[in-house]
Amino acid sequence: MEKFEIRTMVKKEEIDTTPKISHKVREYVWNYIYENLLKGKKVMTDEKSNYRLTFDLKKFDPEKHKFFTDSPFNTDDDKFRPEPKFNKQGDLKFALLSVVSTKLGDSITPRLYADLIYDALGSFLILISKKITKEELDELKKGMNYEEIESYPYPASTEEIKLFTY
């Protein structure tokens, strides 16, 4: 297993409506935050641990989605509900990051998807570490390379998306 596994989980019956975005976009966003913020603050740099962050992405449905966790990253369109800490199994630390958004669907662009993934990671990171602030994350976000993000295959094939199905 790699040191970091960043994956998206989706129900088998929802594969057709899931974002057609390459797994490389979520990996880019994670690596960008890790290299530019987490390493310097020594967050998630434990050599003995492996990490798995799993995104659970859902299109906003006002009938189903009535209660939200308070997050400074929440907007009218996007709601984030990350687990408040890591779960542990041996040397693996893992967490689920739930995202409900009006933007989600099979036509979301790589840029909007990257911003959504970034904010989901941000909502989690400020929960697990007092060393990280939303202001820092907002400032860092401005430096993301959207040209690179938009260079990955789009719409991506099911293989290129690399989904974890259940």
N, C-alpha and C positions, 0 to 999 in steps of 0.2 A: 504494500500500500504506500501511496505517496504521503508525504508529510501533511499536505492539505488536499482534501477532496471537497470540491464545491459542486453540488449537483442539484438537479431539479427533479422533484417527484410529481408524478401525475397519475390520475386514475386511467386505466387502460381505455375506458370508454370516452375519455376526454382528449385523447391524443390528437384527433383531427382538429380540435379547436385551440390547441396549445400554441404559444408563440413559435414561429418558424425561425428561431434564432440559434446560431451556432453556439455550441458549448464554449467556444473560444471567447465569446463576449463576457460571460460570467467569470471565466478564468482571468481575462484581462483586468476586469474591475477588481477582483480579489487581489491579484498580484500588484496592481497599482496602489491600493490601500495598504497592503502589507509592506511593500518596499518603501513607500513614501511617508508612512505614519507609524505603523505597528512596530516595525523593527527598531526604530529610533526610541520608541517608548517602552520597548521590551514587553510588548503585549503579544501573547500567543507565540512566544519564541522558545518555549520549553523544549529542549532537545529530546526529552524522553517521551514526549507525547506526539501522537498523530491527531489530526483534526478533521472532522467532517461537518460541513455546513450544508444543510438540505433546505432548498426553497420549496415551499408549497404555494403555488401561484393560482389565484382564483379570480375570475371575472366578477366584479361587484354585482351582487343581486340584492336589492333592497328588501326582498322578502326573507332571504336567508341571513343576511349580514346586518344585524341590528346592534350588536354589542362589540365595542372595539377596545383594545388596550390603549391607554394613553401613551402617545409617543410624540416627541417634538417633530418627527418627520411626517406625521399624518397630515394629509390635506383633504379637501372635499372629495378628491378622486382616488386617493391612495391611503390605505390603512395598513399598518404594520403591526404584527404580533409575534415578535421573537420570543423564544424561551428565555427566561431571565438568567439562566446560567447553563453551563455545560452539563450534560449527562456523561457518565464515565463507564467504560467497559474495558478493563485491562488498561493498555496504554492509549486507547482511543477516547478522545473527548469529542462529543457530538451535540449538535443542537439543530432544532427545526426553526426556520424563519418563515412565518406565514405572511403572505401578502395578498390583500384584496384590493383590486384596482379596476376602475372603469376602463382603463387603457389596455388591459390584458385581452388577448385574443390572437387569432392567427394572423392579423394584419399589423400588429405593433411593429414599429421600426426598430432596428438595432440601437439607435440612439436613445429612444424612449425606454427601451428595455434595459439598457445599460444604466440609465438614470434611476430606474426603479430598483434594480439590483443593488446599486450603490446605496440608495436610501435604506433598503432593507438591511444591508450589512451595517450601515451607520446606526440604525435603530438598535441593532443587537450589540454593537461595540460599546455604545455609551451605557448600556445596561450592565455589561460585564466588567467595565473598567472605568474607574474614576479619573484615569489619566487622559481620557479622550473626551472632547467636547463636540457638540453639534457645530459650533462655530468653526472649529478646526476642520471638520469634515466638509462643511459648506465651502470653505475656502479652497481646500484641496481638490474638491470636485471640479472646480473651474479649470484645472490643468489636465483633465482627462483628454486623451487623444482620440477624438471622435472620427478622425480620418482612418485610424487603424480599426476602430470598432466597426466602421462601415465597410471595411475591406474584406471582412469574413463573408463566406457564402450566405446569400439572402435572396429569396427564402431558403432556409437550410433544409436538407433532407432529414428524415427521421434519424438516420445514423449520425449525422453531423450535430443534431441537437443533443444527443446523448442523454436521454431521459431515463429516470429510474421509475418504473411503473409498478403499480400495485392494484 
